[in-house]
């Protein structure tokens, strides 16, 4: 009985640790770049939406600086702070939205 309970506790702890991992390790925010004129959403590491831009071109809305093609954020402006952004090299997601950019 003890062994079964012990291993169940270990399995539950491992599952919790895996589900609690942060997006964009080493960064403060992750950005989901929605297609078809959907909003670009900014998430904190707990997958809370902290900002979203619904402009037709989010690169011109004042929240992001973007690459010359105006397709990818290179900087995030949030709450009076500026954060540099890079492509996310990890397969992250928040609330079903793929995180493509990390900002710090």
C-alpha positions, 0 to 999 in steps of 0.5 A: 500500500505504501509503495503504491501511494508513494509512486502515485504521489511521485507521478502526480508531482512530476505531472504538476511540474511539467504542467507548471513550466514557464513559456520562453525560459529566461524571458518575461513575455511570450507573443502569439502572432495570430493569422488572418488579422487575429490579435497578437497576444502577449502572455506572461510566463503563467500564460496570462494575457497581459496585452493584445493588439487587434490592429490590422498591422500590429507593427504600427500600433505602438506596442511593437517594433518590427522587422523591416517586412513588418511581420515579426516583433523585434521589441515590445513596449509594455507599461512604460518598459521596452523589451527586446524580442527574439524568435522562440526556439522552444515549442511553447503554447498558451491557451492553445496559442503558439508562442513564436516570439519571446521578449525580455 
